[in-house]
Amino acid sequence: MLAFDSEPVTDEKLATLHAGTDTVSNEMRVNGTVTQNSASDVVSGANTISSGAFSNASGLPVAIQNSGSNVLIQNATIINIQMQ
């Protein structure tokens, strides 16, 4: 069940808010550095997601995979929800 921590907007207030336009601009800057790493006797292999791996998932499932060594993985997500 979804719950909000505020009171509902009155009909009068809502009437002043509808049919508007907004410009949504999202920017994400992700920076990272990997330096002076070493890997010895490392076995890197396949990266597999099986059939049905997300069958019971809800929300926004994300799979970040890497089959290498000494790798910087940067992941970011911007979610814009517009209730109309």
N, CA, C and O atoms as CSV, one atom per row, in Angstrom:
chain,resi,resn,atom,element,x,y,z
A,1,MET,N,N,0.836,-1.170,0.000
A,1,MET,CA,C,0.000,0.000,0.000
A,1,MET,C,C,0.885,1.238,0.000
A,1,MET,O,O,1.827,1.343,0.785
A,2,LEU,N,N,0.575,2.162,-0.879
A,2,LEU,CA,C,1.326,3.399,-0.990
A,2,LEU,C,C,0.741,4.440,-0.056
A,2,LEU,O,O,-0.472,4.654,-0.043
A,3,ALA,N,N,1.582,5.082,0.715
A,3,ALA,CA,C,1.100,6.098,1.656
A,3,ALA,C,C,1.895,7.381,1.462
A,3,ALA,O,O,3.106,7.347,1.247
A,4,PHE,N,N,1.206,8.505,1.541
A,4,PHE,CA,C,1.842,9.807,1.446
A,4,PHE,C,C,1.767,10.488,2.804
A,4,PHE,O,O,0.792,10.318,3.536
A,5,ASP,N,N,2.782,11.247,3.134
A,5,ASP,CA,C,2.842,11.926,4.426
A,5,ASP,C,C,2.282,13.346,4.356
A,5,ASP,O,O,2.846,14.257,4.963
A,6,SER,N,N,1.207,13.546,3.644
A,6,SER,CA,C,0.604,14.871,3.574
A,6,SER,C,C,-0.891,14.732,3.327
A,6,SER,O,O,-1.392,13.668,2.965
A,7,GLU,N,N,-1.569,15.825,3.533
A,7,GLU,CA,C,-3.012,15.843,3.325
A,7,GLU,C,C,-3.317,15.963,1.836
A,7,GLU,O,O,-2.514,16.512,1.082
A,8,PRO,N,N,-4.463,15.459,1.411
A,8,PRO,CA,C,-4.847,15.624,0.005
A,8,PRO,C,C,-5.017,17.100,-0.341
A,8,PRO,O,O,-5.359,17.913,0.518
A,9,VAL,N,N,-4.779,17.431,-1.579
A,9,VAL,CA,C,-4.969,18.798,-2.061
A,9,VAL,C,C,-6.464,19.033,-2.234
A,9,VAL,O,O,-7.187,18.159,-2.712
A,10,THR,N,N,-6.917,20.208,-1.847
A,10,THR,CA,C,-8.345,20.524,-1.988
A,10,THR,C,C,-8.705,20.653,-3.464
A,10,THR,O,O,-7.837,20.890,-4.304
A,11,ASP,N,N,-9.983,20.495,-3.772
A,11,ASP,CA,C,-10.448,20.638,-5.148
A,11,ASP,C,C,-10.133,22.024,-5.699
A,11,ASP,O,O,-9.781,22.169,-6.870
A,12,GLU,N,N,-10.259,23.030,-4.858
A,12,GLU,CA,C,-9.984,24.398,-5.289
A,12,GLU,C,C,-8.508,24.573,-5.667
A,12,GLU,O,O,-8.190,25.172,-6.695
A,13,LYS,N,N,-7.633,24.055,-4.843
A,13,LYS,CA,C,-6.200,24.152,-5.126
A,13,LYS,C,C,-5.848,23.331,-6.364
A,13,LYS,O,O,-5.072,23.774,-7.210
A,14,LEU,N,N,-6.417,22.149,-6.464
A,14,LEU,CA,C,-6.149,21.284,-7.603
A,14,LEU,C,C,-6.586,21.947,-8.907
A,14,LEU,O,O,-5.931,21.786,-9.937
A,15,ALA,N,N,-7.684,22.689,-8.864
A,15,ALA,CA,C,-8.188,23.372,-10.058
A,15,ALA,C,C,-7.190,24.400,-10.582
A,15,ALA,O,O,-7.180,24.698,-11.776
A,16,THR,N,N,-6.356,24.941,-9.708
A,16,THR,CA,C,-5.367,25.930,-10.153
A,16,THR,C,C,-4.094,25.271,-10.669
A,16,THR,O,O,-3.241,25.948,-11.242
A,17,LEU,N,N,-3.955,23.984,-10.479
A,17,LEU,CA,C,-2.714,23.294,-10.830
A,17,LEU,C,C,-2.798,22.465,-12.104
A,17,LEU,O,O,-1.763,22.083,-12.649
A,18,HIS,N,N,-3.986,22.179,-12.586
A,18,HIS,CA,C,-4.096,21.264,-13.721
A,18,HIS,C,C,-3.759,21.963,-15.037
A,18,HIS,O,O,-3.722,23.191,-15.116
A,19,ALA,N,N,-3.519,21.167,-16.044
A,19,ALA,CA,C,-3.273,21.615,-17.419
A,19,ALA,C,C,-2.061,22.529,-17.540
A,19,ALA,O,O,-1.983,23.335,-18.468
A,20,GLY,N,N,-1.146,22.416,-16.640
A,20,GLY,CA,C,0.063,23.225,-16.721
A,20,GLY,C,C,1.138,22.517,-17.517
A,20,GLY,O,O,0.972,21.368,-17.926
A,21,THR,N,N,2.207,23.191,-17.726
A,21,THR,CA,C,3.347,22.574,-18.394
A,21,THR,C,C,4.582,22.804,-17.541
A,21,THR,O,O,4.748,23.856,-16.923
A,22,ASP,N,N,5.409,21.837,-17.523
A,22,ASP,CA,C,6.674,21.931,-16.812
A,22,ASP,C,C,7.764,21.387,-17.710
A,22,ASP,O,O,7.544,20.451,-18.479
A,23,THR,N,N,8.903,21.962,-17.609
A,23,THR,CA,C,10.064,21.428,-18.289
A,23,THR,C,C,10.895,20.700,-17.246
A,23,THR,O,O,11.349,21.294,-16.268
A,24,VAL,N,N,11.084,19.427,-17.462
A,24,VAL,CA,C,11.869,18.621,-16.536
A,24,VAL,C,C,13.247,18.426,-17.143
A,24,VAL,O,O,13.381,17.936,-18.265
A,25,SER,N,N,14.247,18.803,-16.409
A,25,SER,CA,C,15.617,18.651,-16.873
A,25,SER,C,C,16.411,17.949,-15.782
A,25,SER,O,O,16.558,18.467,-14.675
A,26,ASN,N,N,16.914,16.782,-16.099
A,26,ASN,CA,C,17.703,16.014,-15.143
A,26,ASN,C,C,19.104,15.827,-15.705
A,26,ASN,O,O,19.280,15.540,-16.889
A,27,GLU,N,N,20.078,15.990,-14.856
A,27,GLU,CA,C,21.458,15.775,-15.267
A,27,GLU,C,C,22.181,15.045,-14.150
A,27,GLU,O,O,22.070,15.400,-12.976
A,28,MET,N,N,22.909,14.035,-14.531
A,28,MET,CA,C,23.668,13.285,-13.544
A,28,MET,C,C,25.108,13.202,-14.022
A,28,MET,O,O,25.372,12.829,-15.165
A,29,ARG,N,N,26.008,13.542,-13.169
A,29,ARG,CA,C,27.429,13.460,-13.498
A,29,ARG,C,C,28.070,12.441,-12.573
A,29,ARG,O,O,28.068,12.597,-11.352
A,30,VAL,N,N,28.607,11.415,-13.166
A,30,VAL,CA,C,29.230,10.351,-12.395
A,30,VAL,C,C,30.681,10.255,-12.844
A,30,VAL,O,O,30.956,10.036,-14.024
A,31,ASN,N,N,31.595,10.417,-11.920
A,31,ASN,CA,C,33.017,10.352,-12.232
A,31,ASN,C,C,33.693,9.339,-11.324
A,31,ASN,O,O,33.339,9.204,-10.153
A,32,GLY,N,N,34.643,8.647,-11.860
A,32,GLY,CA,C,35.385,7.696,-11.052
A,32,GLY,C,C,36.745,7.432,-11.666
A,32,GLY,O,O,36.952,7.628,-12.864
A,33,THR,N,N,37.653,6.992,-10.844
A,33,THR,CA,C,39.006,6.707,-11.307
A,33,THR,C,C,39.497,5.420,-10.667
A,33,THR,O,O,39.302,5.183,-9.475
A,34,VAL,N,N,40.124,4.614,-11.468
A,34,VAL,CA,C,40.785,3.412,-10.962
A,34,VAL,C,C,42.252,3.533,-11.358
A,34,VAL,O,O,42.570,3.637,-12.542
A,35,THR,N,N,43.137,3.519,-10.382
A,35,THR,CA,C,44.566,3.648,-10.687
A,35,THR,C,C,45.376,2.638,-9.885
A,35,THR,O,O,44.973,2.204,-8.806
A,36,GLN,N,N,46.496,2.287,-10.425
A,36,GLN,CA,C,47.490,1.436,-9.771
A,36,GLN,C,C,46.896,0.143,-9.219
A,36,GLN,O,O,47.240,-0.287,-8.118
A,37,ASN,N,N,46.019,-0.463,-9.979
A,37,ASN,CA,C,45.466,-1.757,-9.585
A,37,ASN,C,C,46.247,-2.869,-10.256
A,37,ASN,O,O,46.846,-2.682,-11.315
A,38,SER,N,N,46.229,-4.002,-9.633
A,38,SER,CA,C,46.810,-5.182,-10.268
A,38,SER,C,C,45.977,-6.389,-9.885
A,38,SER,O,O,45.357,-6.435,-8.822
A,39,ALA,N,N,45.981,-7.347,-10.763
A,39,ALA,CA,C,45.255,-8.588,-10.504
A,39,ALA,C,C,46.136,-9.745,-10.951
A,39,ALA,O,O,46.644,-9.758,-12.073
A,40,SER,N,N,46.308,-10.699,-10.076
A,40,SER,CA,C,47.142,-11.855,-10.392
A,40,SER,C,C,46.342,-13.126,-10.212
A,40,SER,O,O,45.563,-13.255,-9.268
A,41,ASP,N,N,46.536,-14.050,-11.109
A,41,ASP,CA,C,45.870,-15.358,-11.044
A,41,ASP,C,C,44.353,-15.205,-10.888
A,41,ASP,O,O,43.728,-15.916,-10.100
A,42,VAL,N,N,43.780,-14.287,-11.634
A,42,VAL,CA,C,42.340,-14.031,-11.570
A,42,VAL,C,C,41.681,-14.698,-12.766
A,42,VAL,O,O,42.144,-14.573,-13.899
A,43,VAL,N,N,40.613,-15.395,-12.498
A,43,VAL,CA,C,39.840,-16.015,-13.572
A,43,VAL,C,C,38.575,-15.196,-13.770
A,43,VAL,O,O,37.757,-15.075,-12.858
A,44,SER,N,N,38.416,-14.639,-14.954
A,44,SER,CA,C,37.194,-13.911,-15.294
A,44,SER,C,C,36.389,-14.786,-16.229
A,44,SER,O,O,36.944,-15.524,-17.043
A,45,GLY,N,N,35.086,-14.701,-16.107
A,45,GLY,CA,C,34.290,-15.604,-16.922
A,45,GLY,C,C,32.997,-15.003,-17.398
A,45,GLY,O,O,32.813,-13.786,-17.420
A,46,ALA,N,N,32.116,-15.883,-17.775
A,46,ALA,CA,C,30.829,-15.492,-18.338
A,46,ALA,C,C,29.955,-14.830,-17.279
A,46,ALA,O,O,30.081,-15.083,-16.081
A,47,ASN,N,N,29.103,-14.008,-17.751
A,47,ASN,CA,C,28.162,-13.300,-16.901
A,47,ASN,C,C,26.777,-13.602,-17.447
A,47,ASN,O,O,26.410,-13.089,-18.504
A,48,THR,N,N,26.021,-14.399,-16.768
A,48,THR,CA,C,24.765,-14.894,-17.317
A,48,THR,C,C,23.599,-14.584,-16.399
A,48,THR,O,O,23.689,-14.730,-15.180
A,49,ILE,N,N,22.509,-14.157,-17.002
A,49,ILE,CA,C,21.245,-14.024,-16.277
A,49,ILE,C,C,20.321,-15.086,-16.838
A,49,ILE,O,O,20.042,-15.106,-18.037
A,50,SER,N,N,19.852,-15.961,-15.979
A,50,SER,CA,C,19.028,-17.082,-16.424
A,50,SER,C,C,17.618,-16.645,-16.779
A,50,SER,O,O,17.148,-15.582,-16.374
A,51,SER,N,N,16.970,-17.487,-17.535
A,51,SER,CA,C,15.568,-17.269,-17.877
A,51,SER,C,C,14.742,-17.209,-16.601
A,51,SER,O,O,14.880,-18.071,-15.732
A,52,GLY,N,N,13.902,-16.220,-16.482
A,52,GLY,CA,C,13.045,-16.087,-15.307
A,52,GLY,C,C,13.709,-15.422,-14.120
A,52,GLY,O,O,13.119,-15.371,-13.041
A,53,ALA,N,N,14.928,-14.907,-14.286
A,53,ALA,CA,C,15.639,-14.297,-13.161
A,53,ALA,C,C,14.881,-13.113,-12.573
A,53,ALA,O,O,15.006,-12.829,-11.382
A,54,PHE,N,N,14.109,-12.433,-13.382
A,54,PHE,CA,C,13.354,-11.278,-12.915
A,54,PHE,C,C,11.854,-11.552,-12.881
A,54,PHE,O,O,11.059,-10.615,-12.821
A,55,SER,N,N,11.464,-12.801,-12.916
A,55,SER,CA,C,10.036,-13.125,-13.037
A,55,SER,C,C,9.199,-12.627,-11.864
A,55,SER,O,O,8.034,-12.284,-12.066
A,56,ASN,N,N,9.728,-12.573,-10.673
A,56,ASN,CA,C,8.970,-12.091,-9.513
A,56,ASN,C,C,9.443,-10.712,-9.053
A,56,ASN,O,O,9.142,-10.285,-7.939
A,57,ALA,N,N,10.171,-10.035,-9.903
A,57,ALA,CA,C,10.703,-8.723,-9.537
A,57,ALA,C,C,9.607,-7.671,-9.579
A,57,ALA,O,O,8.657,-7.767,-10.355
A,58,SER,N,N,9.759,-6.679,-8.738
A,58,SER,CA,C,8.853,-5.537,-8.772
A,58,SER,C,C,9.690,-4.280,-8.639
A,58,SER,O,O,10.861,-4.344,-8.263
A,59,GLY,N,N,9.101,-3.152,-8.941
A,59,GLY,CA,C,9.859,-1.911,-8.879
A,59,GLY,C,C,10.674,-1.723,-10.137
A,59,GLY,O,O,10.181,-1.957,-11.240
A,60,LEU,N,N,11.900,-1.307,-9.985
A,60,LEU,CA,C,12.803,-1.090,-11.113
A,60,LEU,C,C,14.031,-1.977,-10.956
A,60,LEU,O,O,15.069,-1.517,-10.480
A,61,PRO,N,N,13.926,-3.223,-11.346
A,61,PRO,CA,C,15.077,-4.113,-11.192
A,61,PRO,C,C,16.230,-3.688,-12.101
A,61,PRO,O,O,16.026,-3.312,-13.255
A,62,VAL,N,N,17.420,-3.755,-11.564
A,62,VAL,CA,C,18.618,-3.370,-12.304
A,62,VAL,C,C,19.635,-4.486,-12.162
A,62,VAL,O,O,19.848,-5.002,-11.065
A,63,ALA,N,N,20.255,-4.854,-13.253
A,63,ALA,CA,C,21.321,-5.847,-13.212
A,63,ALA,C,C,22.600,-5.192,-13.713
A,63,ALA,O,O,22.680,-4.760,-14.863
A,64,ILE,N,N,23.580,-5.125,-12.854
A,64,ILE,CA,C,24.877,-4.572,-13.230
A,64,ILE,C,C,25.841,-5.745,-13.276
A,64,ILE,O,O,26.063,-6.420,-12.271
A,65,GLN,N,N,26.403,-5.978,-14.437
A,65,GLN,CA,C,27.260,-7.141,-14.592
A,65,GLN,C,C,28.618,-6.750,-15.146
A,65,GLN,O,O,28.750,-5.811,-15.931
A,66,ASN,N,N,29.613,-7.492,-14.717
A,66,ASN,CA,C,30.963,-7.279,-15.196
A,66,ASN,C,C,31.708,-8.599,-15.100
A,66,ASN,O,O,31.697,-9.251,-14.056
A,67,SER,N,N,32.343,-8.983,-16.167
A,67,SER,CA,C,33.104,-10.227,-16.124
A,67,SER,C,C,34.607,-9.974,-16.145
A,67,SER,O,O,35.392,-10.902,-16.340
A,68,GLY,N,N,35.004,-8.738,-15.948
A,68,GLY,CA,C,36.423,-8.407,-15.952
A,68,GLY,C,C,36.968,-8.194,-14.559
A,68,GLY,O,O,36.275,-8.414,-13.566
A,69,SER,N,N,38.202,-7.768,-14.494
A,69,SER,CA,C,38.858,-7.508,-13.216
A,69,SER,C,C,39.332,-6.060,-13.187
A,69,SER,O,O,39.620,-5.467,-14.226
A,70,ASN,N,N,39.407,-5.503,-11.985
A,70,ASN,CA,C,39.869,-4.125,-11.804
A,70,ASN,C,C,39.053,-3.135,-12.628
A,70,ASN,O,O,39.604,-2.298,-13.342
A,71,VAL,N,N,37.773,-3.240,-12.520
A,71,VAL,CA,C,36.872,-2.384,-13.280
A,71,VAL,C,C,36.069,-1.531,-12.312
A,71,VAL,O,O,35.585,-2.023,-11.293
A,72,LEU,N,N,35.932,-0.269,-12.629
A,72,LEU,CA,C,35.077,0.624,-11.862
A,72,LEU,C,C,33.697,0.619,-12.509
A,72,LEU,O,O,33.550,0.992,-13.673
A,73,ILE,N,N,32.706,0.203,-11.766
A,73,ILE,CA,C,31.337,0.195,-12.269
A,73,ILE,C,C,30.603,1.364,-11.638
A,73,ILE,O,O,30.522,1.473,-10.415
A,74,GLN,N,N,30.079,2.221,-12.469
A,74,GLN,CA,C,29.299,3.356,-11.985
A,74,GLN,C,C,27.875,3.191,-12.486
A,74,GLN,O,O,27.638,3.037,-13.685
A,75,ASN,N,N,26.958,3.225,-11.583
A,75,ASN,CA,C,25.562,3.060,-11.947
A,75,ASN,C,C,24.758,4.174,-11.307
A,75,ASN,O,O,24.942,4.489,-10.131
A,76,ALA,N,N,23.881,4.759,-12.071
A,76,ALA,CA,C,23.021,5.810,-11.545
A,76,ALA,C,C,21.711,5.785,-12.311
A,76,ALA,O,O,21.672,5.453,-13.496
A,77,THR,N,N,20.661,6.133,-11.628
A,77,THR,CA,C,19.340,6.136,-12.246
A,77,THR,C,C,18.592,7.390,-11.826
A,77,THR,O,O,18.554,7.736,-10.646
A,78,ILE,N,N,18.008,8.056,-12.782
A,78,ILE,CA,C,17.115,9.175,-12.501
A,78,ILE,C,C,15.706,8.693,-12.794
A,78,ILE,O,O,15.418,8.206,-13.887
A,79,ILE,N,N,14.844,8.832,-11.823
A,79,ILE,CA,C,13.447,8.434,-11.996
A,79,ILE,C,C,12.587,9.686,-11.899
A,79,ILE,O,O,12.635,10.412,-10.906
A,80,ASN,N,N,11.816,9.925,-12.925
A,80,ASN,CA,C,10.926,11.077,-12.959
A,80,ASN,C,C,9.498,10.551,-12.970
A,80,ASN,O,O,9.072,9.920,-13.938
A,81,ILE,N,N,8.768,10.805,-11.914
A,81,ILE,CA,C,7.383,10.344,-11.815
A,81,ILE,C,C,6.474,11.552,-11.953
A,81,ILE,O,O,6.575,12.511,-11.187
A,82,GLN,N,N,5.596,11.498,-12.923
A,82,GLN,CA,C,4.624,12.566,-13.115
A,82,GLN,C,C,3.235,11.985,-12.916
A,82,GLN,O,O,2.817,11.085,-13.644
A,83,MET,N,N,2.538,12.495,-11.948
A,83,MET,CA,C,1.180,12.022,-11.670
A,83,MET,C,C,0.207,12.937,-12.399
A,83,MET,O,O,0.186,14.148,-12.177
A,84,GLN,N,N,-0.589,12.347,-13.261
A,84,GLN,CA,C,-1.526,13.136,-14.056
A,84,GLN,C,C,-2.931,12.613,-13.888
A,84,GLN,O,O,-3.865,13.150,-14.483
